[in-house]
Amino acid sequence: MTGDPWDARSLEWATSSPAPFYNFAHVPRIDSLEQHWDDKARGLAWREPKQYEAIHMPRNTGTGFIVSVFSAMMCFALVWHIWWLAGASLVATIATFLWRTYDRDVDYFVPAAQVERIERARFADLRAARDASQSLQKAA
């Protein structure tokens, strides 16, 4: 997909749909409430950058799911007065938070070459969609 099929105003339509895993190749500059709409009006919406940089990303983690399971167990135990399970669940929840706190392998960088490859393909799709749209308008 090329993104923005409804000529939308909001910024999430400034990237392809579905969005790449890093969302934006460059952090967008926001000067107005409807920045994407304003950029389209000025012809700046889909400018291809000259160069790309590596993108800093967080690693995926199951910590949220693990904490939610222990929390659900603790809530169940508190409702039914199973005190040993409530205590064990509380300790496990705190231990999970502490384990995540001391985990140092929490991020990575997407190489600039990979970002460039993905973005170049997106801009090629945008050009093809624009050309097809113009051909259909001329034929009509």
Order of alpha helices (4+ residues) and beta strands (2+ residues): alpha-beta-alpha-alpha-beta-alpha
